[in-house]
Amino acid sequence: MDKNAKHYPLNVTMPQHCAYVVRDLPQATVEQRERALNATHWNEFAFPSGMLTVDMLSDSGTTAMTNQQWATLFLGDEAYGRNTGYYVLLDTFRDIFERGGEKNWKKVIDLVRTDCRDIEKMMDEVYLCEYEGGLFNGGAAQMERPNAFIIQQGRAAESVLMEIVKKILAQRHPGKVFTIPSNGHFDTTEGNIKQMGSIPRNLYNKELLYEIPEGGSYEKNPFKGNMDIEKLEQLIQGVGPENVPLVFTCITNNPICGQPVSMANIREINRVAHKYDIPLVFDVARWAENCYFIKMNEEGYADKSIAEIASEMFSYCDAFTMSAKKDGHANMGGMLAFRDRGLFWQKFSDFNEDGTVKTDVGVLIKVKQISCYGNDSYGGMSGRDIMALACGLYESCDFGYMHDRVQQCEYLAQGFYKAGVKGVVLPAGGHAVYINMDEFFDGKRDHTTFAGTGFSLELIRRYGIRVSELGDFSMEYDLKTPEQQAELANVVRFAIDRSRLTQEHLDYVIAAVKALYEDRESIPNMRIVWGHKLPMRHFHAFLEPYANEEK
């Protein structure tokens, strides 16, 4: 080999994975899909997936697992009490969220994967380790002051959190209505907040969100998912800090088009929340994507790993809820945790006059977890899923995988943009592409016509493509106050799940959306015929199309 030979770089992305399993797609006709839509009351969640060509409804639990995850899955321990995966999963979280990067990882998962049978070693390094002071107590401390709770998915974690907070607030302040701000509450988060009798508010910069960069791309991502700090200060001062029990931050900002949140903004949210003695809660379904965006776009982070950035990011929260079904972690899983003896614990525990604990909020959460989801060491998950999740969490720290995932989203967004489709939110988020329905329809459809839902259902009917409407219908524009209406992003989401869709799928979607855009005048409006005021109505309400000129 000639050592002086020149290296000629390729102007293409190096492949990150290959497929070993193939699933054939159905060949349903337009007439068959329309029959199914009528039979399922035009509810996109109820449409049979076996009749779809491309399903982009969600990336939640729909991802392809890696060979390492499949291998690790078989090591799952299905014991009812203290299965081995319980120890592995909590220490995986400590590795990534607290230990400051790969150089400090213990990675006890490898003791299980290498079939360690040294009982003394397993006792010393896995089973009997004591941890306290962080987000994941261990050993006796997790029993005495439980603060980390395995839950099978994110909305269940939200539900447990909100139910306990609601009961505590109702006992202390009967009849009082509270406000919970966020950079963007997702549909289930907002639904759980409303069911606890509180008011959700979304504080972000809508003008920046819908800004179209020159030529379709920014030099650096402008972090359109950031919380508007001035609005946060104004809201807290306006309603009074005593009426804001929690401040939420969605990372990445899923309802606000999957846009990332900068570390500088996270620090500012923390500063403002703590200035008023309010606990800061993260919704971290896509934390790894957010860390990727910080690494790529924020000054001072280019040389840091995703895990190093994650450890800093999580240092600013008092508690977090997590759907571990996103970011490519696994097909099932979730977590709820709060900082040991931290601000959340102080605010929602009750104390005796001498300062001793009367009622520990962690114990209340643990009782709810056990009564509804299962023993604390599995929380509604199988041991197999717990091990696959732990493996997936480590894999999400891989830069190559995350870069490939984000670039796939950008390819779809740029495809829409270059096809002349109006309303594409640029740059793309980390897990999905969003289209602003107000701009898509040239401002000709009002907010009571649910035209975004008409768009999503026409994609199913004509082309067998399912997406998720996350605008006027799903986020309940007609049931909101004028302030809340102004904070709503009327969008449709094209979610791209991990390692499952090829460029061929994306090109098909681009062609279909282009064709539908050019024929957008024919897209029907929709009306709700049952379930208008049901909580989280988009999951189960009945709709029907009607002609655009009908009123």
Legacy VTK file of the C-alpha trace (Angstrom):
# vtk DataFile Version 3.0
C-alpha trace
ASCII
DATASET POLYDATA
POINTS 551 float
0.000 0.000 0.000
1.356 3.420 -0.990
1.687 5.483 2.204
1.781 8.659 0.113
-1.542 7.942 -1.574
-4.078 10.715 -1.165
-7.237 10.250 0.913
-10.351 11.259 -0.985
-13.220 11.975 1.456
-16.757 11.114 0.404
-19.442 13.776 0.463
-21.969 11.395 2.019
-22.776 10.268 5.545
-21.178 7.029 6.686
-23.860 4.385 7.487
-24.510 3.853 11.189
-26.451 0.578 11.096
-27.846 -2.163 8.896
-31.040 -4.238 9.045
-31.366 -7.960 9.789
-35.140 -8.218 9.999
-37.572 -7.139 7.269
-41.301 -6.560 7.631
-43.421 -6.493 4.497
-45.858 -3.605 4.158
-49.568 -4.013 3.308
-50.975 -2.879 -0.020
-54.303 -1.390 1.110
-56.393 0.635 -1.340
-57.838 4.118 -0.839
-61.310 2.560 -0.663
-60.241 0.084 2.027
-58.615 2.822 4.118
-61.707 5.039 3.797
-63.884 2.146 4.964
-61.601 1.698 7.980
-61.702 5.445 8.752
-65.491 5.406 8.765
-65.533 2.321 10.994
-63.139 3.929 13.501
-64.949 7.301 13.627
-62.110 9.116 11.823
-59.865 8.901 14.886
-56.252 8.551 13.775
-55.270 6.637 16.926
-57.937 4.016 16.219
-56.917 3.349 12.613
-55.449 -0.183 12.203
-51.674 0.017 11.855
-51.726 -3.108 9.682
-53.258 -1.020 6.887
-50.580 1.694 6.866
-47.647 2.145 4.519
-45.731 4.578 6.780
-46.662 5.102 10.436
-45.277 8.350 11.860
-47.852 8.782 14.618
-45.199 8.600 17.335
-41.644 7.577 18.110
-42.853 6.424 21.539
-42.051 2.745 21.982
-42.098 2.184 18.229
-38.348 2.110 17.641
-36.248 -0.754 16.346
-34.041 -2.256 19.051
-30.360 -2.918 18.443
-28.728 -6.329 18.493
-27.140 -5.385 21.835
-30.563 -4.649 23.276
-31.980 -7.930 22.013
-29.054 -9.793 23.528
-29.363 -7.938 26.847
-33.125 -8.504 26.919
-32.545 -12.235 27.392
-30.662 -11.472 30.616
-33.784 -10.049 32.241
-34.565 -11.295 35.729
-38.327 -11.617 36.254
-38.137 -11.860 40.053
-40.957 -9.990 41.799
-38.689 -8.413 44.416
-35.349 -6.734 43.709
-34.721 -8.246 40.310
-31.171 -7.747 39.068
-32.315 -5.262 36.432
-33.528 -2.909 39.171
-29.952 -2.396 40.361
-28.636 -2.177 36.811
-31.187 0.414 35.702
-30.745 2.759 38.662
-26.978 2.631 38.253
-27.313 3.275 34.531
-29.159 6.465 35.373
-26.434 7.406 37.877
-23.781 6.783 35.234
-25.348 9.023 32.617
-27.181 11.673 34.630
-24.843 12.165 37.594
-21.299 10.864 37.189
-20.056 13.411 34.684
-19.262 11.331 31.651
-18.016 7.981 30.417
-14.682 8.145 32.238
-16.583 7.885 35.545
-19.069 5.197 34.553
-19.296 2.041 36.650
-21.416 0.266 34.013
-22.550 -2.545 36.290
-24.639 -3.816 33.369
-21.454 -5.443 32.091
-21.204 -7.615 35.198
-24.565 -9.091 34.244
-23.730 -9.315 30.529
-20.517 -11.218 31.323
-22.398 -13.549 33.694
-20.447 -12.594 36.815
-20.982 -15.299 39.462
-18.675 -13.852 42.083
-21.254 -13.232 44.797
-18.943 -11.058 46.903
-18.213 -8.849 43.864
-21.911 -8.603 43.003
-22.756 -7.702 46.605
-20.046 -5.048 46.776
-20.609 -3.503 43.335
-24.306 -4.085 42.653
-26.646 -5.456 45.303
-25.589 -3.693 48.514
-24.225 -0.350 47.320
-25.463 2.664 49.249
-26.223 5.959 47.493
-27.822 9.143 48.766
-27.904 12.839 48.021
-28.669 12.616 44.301
-31.621 11.724 42.119
-31.287 7.984 42.690
-30.867 6.833 46.270
-29.682 3.265 46.725
-29.701 0.568 49.353
-31.237 1.494 52.694
-31.498 5.167 51.673
-33.878 4.244 48.832
-36.055 2.437 51.370
-35.890 5.169 54.016
-36.244 8.097 51.587
-37.488 6.695 48.282
-36.829 9.178 45.478
-36.508 7.143 42.257
-39.489 5.275 40.838
-39.524 2.925 37.866
-42.772 3.456 35.961
-43.705 1.766 32.707
-44.084 4.996 30.707
-43.945 8.774 30.941
-47.637 9.618 31.201
-47.954 7.212 34.127
-45.034 8.964 35.822
-46.754 12.311 35.210
-50.026 10.950 36.567
-48.412 9.678 39.772
-46.592 12.979 40.288
-49.659 15.149 39.636
-51.994 13.042 41.749
-49.720 13.214 44.793
-49.032 16.937 44.339
-52.771 17.573 43.907
-53.622 15.763 47.165
-50.959 17.636 49.124
-52.007 21.030 47.744
-55.707 20.287 48.306
-55.050 19.440 51.958
-53.041 22.610 52.483
-55.104 24.996 50.333
-58.640 23.670 49.742
-60.283 25.056 46.617
-57.249 26.980 45.418
-56.352 26.986 41.704
-52.674 26.811 40.769
-50.738 27.660 37.596
-47.941 25.488 36.203
-45.752 27.122 33.517
-43.507 25.369 31.006
-41.685 26.067 27.792
-44.236 23.615 26.373
-46.529 21.082 28.042
-47.084 18.000 25.900
-50.602 16.595 25.521
-50.475 14.069 28.389
-48.619 16.496 30.677
-51.224 19.159 30.026
-54.009 16.616 30.490
-52.644 15.486 33.857
-52.209 19.107 34.997
-55.780 19.962 34.025
-57.087 16.874 35.813
-55.393 18.058 39.011
-57.370 21.312 38.658
-54.389 23.479 37.718
-53.795 25.765 34.746
-51.007 24.848 32.268
-49.188 27.689 30.490
-46.714 27.469 27.600
-44.063 30.195 27.571
-41.946 30.288 24.426
-41.210 32.584 21.481
-43.754 31.790 18.744
-42.328 34.353 16.324
-38.917 32.696 16.501
-40.475 29.239 16.168
-42.133 30.048 12.858
-39.265 32.132 11.503
-37.975 30.730 8.205
-34.173 30.989 7.951
-32.712 32.362 4.752
-32.149 29.500 2.347
-33.852 27.088 4.749
-30.999 26.671 7.233
-29.302 28.478 10.103
-25.560 28.435 10.675
-26.287 27.427 14.265
-29.502 26.068 15.750
-31.241 28.994 17.534
-32.797 26.805 20.284
-36.404 27.605 19.444
-37.568 25.374 22.320
-36.263 27.756 24.988
-38.476 29.092 27.753
-39.199 32.818 27.449
-37.577 33.914 30.722
-39.250 37.329 30.729
-42.677 35.709 30.350
-41.828 33.279 33.164
-40.924 36.116 35.527
-44.063 38.032 34.570
-46.310 35.011 35.084
-44.873 34.142 38.500
-45.140 37.736 39.660
-48.607 38.098 38.143
-50.253 35.088 39.812
-47.938 35.114 42.844
-45.160 32.594 43.593
-47.388 30.904 46.169
-49.734 29.941 43.306
-47.025 28.297 41.184
-46.207 24.933 42.809
-43.944 23.704 40.005
-42.110 24.985 36.939
-41.833 22.458 34.111
-39.336 22.298 31.259
-39.832 19.930 28.307
-36.469 18.737 26.893
-36.556 18.681 23.888
-39.677 20.801 23.566
-42.046 18.274 21.984
-45.244 20.385 21.624
-43.127 23.272 20.355
-42.027 21.261 17.344
-39.373 19.104 18.998
-37.058 22.096 19.303
-34.043 21.987 21.647
-33.446 23.953 24.833
-30.030 25.524 25.422
-28.017 24.921 28.580
-27.930 28.669 29.152
-31.724 28.751 29.082
-31.952 25.765 31.446
-29.692 27.577 33.906
-31.903 30.679 33.679
-35.073 28.657 34.264
-33.397 27.141 37.309
-32.354 30.604 38.535
-35.847 32.072 38.220
-37.633 29.060 39.716
-35.281 28.940 42.707
-35.443 32.715 43.132
-39.100 32.189 44.014
-38.445 28.923 45.866
-40.307 26.856 43.258
-39.146 23.322 42.334
-38.035 22.839 38.718
-39.284 19.640 37.062
-37.887 18.357 33.772
-39.892 16.340 31.236
-36.941 14.537 29.662
-38.373 12.162 27.074
-35.677 13.257 24.613
-32.782 14.364 26.818
-30.109 12.766 24.593
-31.286 14.628 21.494
-31.168 17.851 23.467
-27.610 17.118 24.604
-26.661 16.509 20.973
-28.025 19.925 19.957
-26.149 21.593 22.812
-22.909 19.887 21.744
-23.363 20.935 18.121
-24.609 24.492 18.607
-23.801 25.991 22.018
-20.488 27.599 22.796
-18.306 25.667 25.216
-19.802 22.214 24.591
-18.252 21.045 21.302
-15.619 18.945 23.070
-17.987 17.446 25.631
-19.713 14.094 25.225
-23.458 13.610 25.323
-23.126 11.972 28.741
-21.036 14.853 30.125
-23.632 17.342 28.894
-26.439 15.213 30.356
-24.820 15.222 33.799
-24.666 19.011 33.796
-28.194 19.359 32.453
-29.709 17.154 35.142
-27.819 19.021 37.867
-30.269 21.913 37.361
-33.519 20.031 38.065
-35.218 19.245 41.358
-37.236 16.397 39.852
-37.947 14.829 36.479
-40.449 12.650 34.685
-39.307 10.533 31.792
-40.827 8.460 29.055
-37.999 6.083 28.245
-39.863 4.948 25.132
-38.390 7.877 23.181
-34.825 8.778 22.169
-34.419 5.183 21.059
-34.069 3.819 24.589
-36.518 0.900 24.426
-40.079 -0.094 23.576
-41.283 0.324 27.168
-40.214 2.211 30.262
-40.296 5.373 32.309
-38.931 7.033 35.415
-39.954 9.559 38.059
-37.252 10.901 40.361
-36.498 13.850 42.614
-33.381 15.044 44.386
-32.744 13.524 47.807
-33.696 16.092 50.468
-33.898 18.666 47.680
-36.382 21.467 47.049
-39.177 19.216 45.736
-38.849 16.957 48.785
-38.807 19.958 51.127
-41.877 21.542 49.507
-44.119 18.490 49.424
-43.123 16.575 52.557
-44.649 17.471 55.939
-42.469 18.081 58.990
-42.956 18.072 62.736
-42.141 21.154 64.804
-38.744 19.719 65.660
-37.877 19.352 61.976
-38.297 15.604 61.761
-40.245 14.192 58.848
-43.937 13.666 59.468
-44.900 12.561 55.953
-42.272 11.896 53.273
-43.551 12.711 49.774
-41.413 9.875 48.403
-43.262 7.368 50.564
-46.585 8.691 49.225
-45.339 8.281 45.650
-44.044 4.788 46.421
-47.420 3.729 47.833
-49.105 4.967 44.653
-46.506 3.205 42.503
-46.983 -0.110 44.290
-50.780 0.081 44.384
-51.140 0.932 40.684
-48.082 -0.301 38.791
-46.289 -2.917 40.854
-43.485 -3.413 43.324
-40.896 -0.651 43.300
-38.228 -2.815 41.687
-40.161 -3.239 38.447
-42.949 -0.613 38.465
-45.058 -2.254 35.771
-42.115 -3.298 33.558
-40.890 -6.799 32.837
-37.327 -7.657 33.818
-36.558 -8.142 30.107
-37.690 -4.604 29.276
-35.689 -3.167 32.174
-32.467 -4.694 30.843
-33.191 -3.584 27.264
-33.853 -0.077 28.558
-30.572 0.090 30.477
-28.704 -0.965 27.354
-30.600 1.586 25.236
-29.786 4.426 27.611
-26.069 3.869 27.095
-26.547 3.594 23.325
-28.313 6.961 23.249
-25.038 8.545 24.364
-23.425 7.477 21.091
-22.785 10.565 18.977
-22.892 8.686 15.664
-26.317 7.249 16.352
-27.709 10.597 17.512
-26.217 12.485 14.562
-27.752 9.988 12.125
-31.146 10.348 13.832
-31.184 14.153 13.765
-29.958 14.299 10.168
-32.768 11.993 9.094
-35.268 14.499 10.517
-33.525 17.358 8.741
-33.635 15.424 5.444
-37.437 15.163 5.708
-37.844 18.830 6.679
-35.631 19.998 3.831
-37.534 17.715 1.472
-40.800 19.446 2.363
-39.175 22.870 2.133
-37.610 22.225 -1.285
-40.935 20.838 -2.531
-42.509 24.231 -1.816
-44.670 23.121 1.111
-45.484 26.121 3.305
-45.319 26.008 7.093
-42.401 23.603 7.588
-40.734 24.391 10.921
-36.992 24.789 10.370
-34.622 23.512 11.499
-36.152 20.128 12.231
-36.431 18.897 15.787
-34.504 15.882 16.984
-37.215 13.268 16.591
-39.773 14.712 14.193
-40.702 17.270 11.560
-43.597 19.664 12.139
-45.751 21.669 9.742
-47.607 24.806 10.847
-51.189 24.252 9.665
-52.090 27.955 9.759
-49.459 28.652 7.123
-50.064 25.403 5.230
-53.650 26.520 4.590
-52.614 30.139 3.875
-54.534 31.347 6.949
-57.848 30.421 5.298
-59.052 27.894 7.907
-60.158 29.138 11.315
-59.329 27.342 14.552
-62.745 25.677 14.879
-62.462 23.717 11.626
-59.723 21.355 12.859
-58.209 21.430 9.379
-54.928 20.002 10.702
-56.804 16.855 11.653
-58.364 16.866 8.187
-54.828 16.999 6.760
-53.611 14.081 8.879
-56.659 11.956 8.039
-56.346 12.684 4.323
-52.743 11.467 4.481
-54.086 8.203 5.850
-56.942 7.934 3.355
-55.006 8.816 0.206
-51.494 7.531 0.909
-51.534 5.272 3.976
-49.342 7.672 5.990
-50.264 8.314 9.634
-48.945 11.368 11.461
-49.993 13.133 14.665
-52.088 16.297 14.767
-50.828 18.322 17.735
-52.695 21.567 17.214
-56.210 22.932 17.490
-57.909 19.555 17.998
-55.403 17.684 20.180
-54.392 20.686 22.266
-58.026 21.818 22.667
-57.888 25.310 21.215
-61.662 25.790 21.583
-61.545 24.944 25.316
-58.681 27.277 26.226
-58.595 30.830 27.531
-57.427 33.551 25.107
-54.024 33.578 26.849
-53.643 29.832 26.380
-54.882 29.987 22.779
-52.111 32.444 21.922
-49.568 29.963 23.324
-50.734 27.027 21.172
-48.712 25.850 18.165
-51.176 24.578 15.541
-48.989 21.881 14.032
-48.912 18.358 12.656
-45.987 16.101 13.617
-44.141 13.567 11.460
-42.313 11.427 14.044
-39.291 9.410 12.918
-38.662 6.427 15.131
-35.208 5.021 15.725
-33.536 3.023 12.961
-36.816 1.898 11.380
-37.508 4.145 8.390
-35.277 4.362 5.320
-34.749 7.233 2.896
-37.203 5.451 0.616
-39.934 5.911 3.224
-39.064 9.585 3.656
-39.076 10.246 -0.085
-42.533 8.669 -0.297
-43.768 10.929 2.515
-42.274 14.033 0.861
-44.010 13.197 -2.426
-47.340 12.557 -0.670
-47.252 15.802 1.328
-46.276 17.774 -1.775
-49.254 16.317 -3.664
-51.605 17.000 -0.755
-50.290 20.549 -0.406
-50.979 21.268 -4.055
-54.531 19.968 -3.542
-55.005 21.491 -0.058
-58.260 23.247 -0.964
-59.929 19.843 -1.166
-58.849 18.758 2.334
-62.032 18.568 4.416
-62.602 20.318 7.708
-63.481 18.077 10.649
-66.046 18.289 13.417
-66.233 16.458 16.724
-69.380 14.349 16.992
-68.638 12.719 20.356
-66.188 13.365 23.186
-65.753 17.108 22.669
-64.768 17.777 26.304
-63.183 14.456 27.191
-59.747 14.741 28.833
-57.081 14.239 26.160
-59.899 13.933 23.635
-57.723 13.212 20.606
-57.071 9.686 21.865
-60.733 8.684 21.831
-63.118 11.316 20.400
-65.238 10.655 17.297
-64.969 12.936 14.264
-66.427 13.273 10.806
-65.395 15.278 7.751
-67.572 17.989 6.283
-67.330 20.156 3.213
-65.297 23.353 3.615
-68.276 25.539 2.800
-70.517 23.901 5.429
-71.073 25.722 8.719
LINES 1 552
551 0 1 2 3 4 5 6 7 8 9 10 11 12 13 14 15 16 17 18 19 20 21 22 23 24 25 26 27 28 29 30 31 32 33 34 35 36 37 38 39 40 41 42 43 44 45 46 47 48 49 50 51 52 53 54 55 56 57 58 59 60 61 62 63 64 65 66 67 68 69 70 71 72 73 74 75 76 77 78 79 80 81 82 83 84 85 86 87 88 89 90 91 92 93 94 95 96 97 98 99 100 101 102 103 104 105 106 107 108 109 110 111 112 113 114 115 116 117 118 119 120 121 122 123 124 125 126 127 128 129 130 131 132 133 134 135 136 137 138 139 140 141 142 143 144 145 146 147 148 149 150 151 152 153 154 155 156 157 158 159 160 161 162 163 164 165 166 167 168 169 170 171 172 173 174 175 176 177 178 179 180 181 182 183 184 185 186 187 188 189 190 191 192 193 194 195 196 197 198 199 200 201 202 203 204 205 206 207 208 209 210 211 212 213 214 215 216 217 218 219 220 221 222 223 224 225 226 227 228 229 230 231 232 233 234 235 236 237 238 239 240 241 242 243 244 245 246 247 248 249 250 251 252 253 254 255 256 257 258 259 260 261 262 263 264 265 266 267 268 269 270 271 272 273 274 275 276 277 278 279 280 281 282 283 284 285 286 287 288 289 290 291 292 293 294 295 296 297 298 299 300 301 302 303 304 305 306 307 308 309 310 311 312 313 314 315 316 317 318 319 320 321 322 323 324 325 326 327 328 329 330 331 332 333 334 335 336 337 338 339 340 341 342 343 344 345 346 347 348 349 350 351 352 353 354 355 356 357 358 359 360 361 362 363 364 365 366 367 368 369 370 371 372 373 374 375 376 377 378 379 380 381 382 383 384 385 386 387 388 389 390 391 392 393 394 395 396 397 398 399 400 401 402 403 404 405 406 407 408 409 410 411 412 413 414 415 416 417 418 419 420 421 422 423 424 425 426 427 428 429 430 431 432 433 434 435 436 437 438 439 440 441 442 443 444 445 446 447 448 449 450 451 452 453 454 455 456 457 458 459 460 461 462 463 464 465 466 467 468 469 470 471 472 473 474 475 476 477 478 479 480 481 482 483 484 485 486 487 488 489 490 491 492 493 494 495 496 497 498 499 500 501 502 503 504 505 506 507 508 509 510 511 512 513 514 515 516 517 518 519 520 521 522 523 524 525 526 527 528 529 530 531 532 533 534 535 536 537 538 539 540 541 542 543 544 545 546 547 548 549 550
